[in-house]
Amino acid sequence: MLLSPVAGLGRSTLALLAMIGRMGLFFAQTLAAVLRPPFYLREFGQALWAIGYNSLPVVGMTALFTGGALALQIYAGGSRFNAEEVVPSIVAIGMARELGPVLGGLMVAARVASSIAAEIGTMKVTEQIDALVTLSTDPMKYLTVPRVLAATISVPVLVAVGDSIGIFGGYVVGTGRLGFNPAAYLKNTADFLEMWDVTSGLIKGAVFGFLIALVGCYFGMNSGRGAQGVGRATKSAVVTASVLIFAANYLLTELFFAA
Amino acid sequence: MIELRDVHKAFGAKKVLQGVDLTVPTGESMVIIGGSGTGKSVLLKCILGLVRPDAGTILLDGKDVTTEERDDFLSHFGMLFQGAALFDSLTVWQNVAFRLLRGSLKRPKDEAREIAIEKLRRVGLGPDVADLFPAELSGGMQKRVGLARAIAAEPQIIFFDEPTTGLDPIMAGVINELIREIVVEMGATAMTITHDMTSVRAIADDVAMLHDGVIKWSGPVGEMDNSGDPYLDQFINGRAEGPIEAVR
């Protein structure tokens, strides 16, 4: 009786470790499937559209408001030591290195990891995955690979678009509300932003995209039975993808920028 | 010929199959009956390789199904799933022609569509449904499309997983008739799992009853009513009293 909380803790730790192991295997299977034919181009095209193009509005809106808020915050912070003129460069660097990829990634995780997990989970529950196998089609190649590839390619593009819109958001607030000269704002942005600031953010985006689709597919393929099973798979996909994005972001930042 | 020898399968502590021995001769229609949760679907999935048995062997024409090349092996099979399991992102004809649009049996799109429409006609559906999506069809129509998909690549062996569940009695009768006609016409080996006795009498050449993880009785459908087996008698007559415990 006394030991039951300890036993519970042990059980959940074991379950977590087992899940990490299974996810690792799934990751390896996905990589193996990426390299072997057949390749399903039609499914890849559809995934590119669903994950990439359809995420543009949500990523764009997120970036626009974030860029605007960032400009206000940096202005308020900078004014404490008479450094208001850093607004354009910090907005640009902040968006490109950190906020563009992380917030964009999180929004895509919310939109895409959930929809992939729900779609594949429903396919599993209604025996469509079994049907694929009996029709000599490997679900890993037909469902997972197109989605993972599409997300890995399209999230960096979304990040690039988000960066631009975020910087534009900062520009609108900077010139409209904070009294910056438009030409000076743009010059400051361009002068201080380095290529590596942007590239590192795009690499982060690719890693996040890969993780989002992989996690969505994993939880979909391992969905429990019924509506509850699919619901749980969807929730777990979003939560896991979000946490993994933060963890990967820290590791990548450490790797790219640690002195 | 499909042969199962001493097949075992457990999920955790739950022993589902505990030594199943069964032979399905080529060209015969075998129906497996048994209560819900007795492992009929698991048995079918073991043969298809969707579930790996813990012990025992499953042979298809003398070859072990677990060591065969998957793609080649599965191209001999067609399966009608309980809920039809149509792909909802694809139109009806793309579902039917799924195998013909990709993989080793791939052929030109026009030809695949023509075959799909021909198979749809065979199951009593007109070409007007070809471009609809599965969600736009009734349950009975979905079953028919599932049947058309199962037979599209002319398989030698067809599995039917509870083909009449969820259908009204008349539609169930139509599906039973279709299954019987198609199996005879194609000369295919059929294996059906069901607990619908009307379906059994309409489809089966042979019947096997699965209970407690083993085949309790098997024989020709004509001998089913006079088997003298108390389990089978209780099941086919739908009696609450008997050796099979019924939870009230």
Interface residues (C-beta under 8 A of the other chain):
Chain A: P38 Y40 Q46 M123 T126 E127 Q128 D130 A131 L132 V133 T134 L135 S136 T137
Chain B: K45 L48 G49 L50 R70 D71 L74 S75 F77 G78 M79 F81 Q82 G83 A85 L86 F87 D88 S89 F98 R99 R102 G103 S104 L105 R149
